[in-house]
Amino acid sequence: MDEMALSLSAKGLVHGEISAFLAEVYGAKVFKTTICTITCSVMASMTEW
């Protein structure tokens, strides 16, 4: 799910849209805060790099 969330975020979807997409396509309930945690941790790593 992490890779899917990152891919969708890179395509410009916001956290709520990613959450809705995962629920619709995969039936997975992923909260917006979880999506934010995933994308924010990657962005923090990129900033450090």
N, C-alpha and C positions, 0 to 999 in steps of 0.2 A: 504494500500500500504506500510505503514511503516514496518509492520511485514514481508511482502513478501520481501522487500528490505533487511531487516536484515537477514532473513533466507538465501537468495541467497548469501549475502556477507559472511555469516558464512560458506557457502559451497565452498567459494574460488573465486566466480565471482567478477570481477572488476566492477567499476561503469558503464563503457560503456556497458559491457555485460548485466548488470542488466537492464539498460535503454532499450537496444535492446530487451531483453526478454519480458519486460512489454509491449512494443509496439507491438511485434509480437503476444503475447498470449492474451492480454487484449485490445489492440488498444489504450493504454494509452500513451500519450507523456509525459515522465518524464525525465527531463534533468539530465545529469550526476552530475551537481552541487547540485541538489535536493537530489539525492542519497547520495552524499558526506555529505550533511548537516545532513541527517538522521543517517548515520553510524557514523559520527564523534561525534555527540552529545551523542550517546550511549557509544562510546569508552571513551569519557570524563567522563561520569558518572561512568563507570566501574573503571577508574583510580582513581577517588575520593574515591570510595568505598574501 
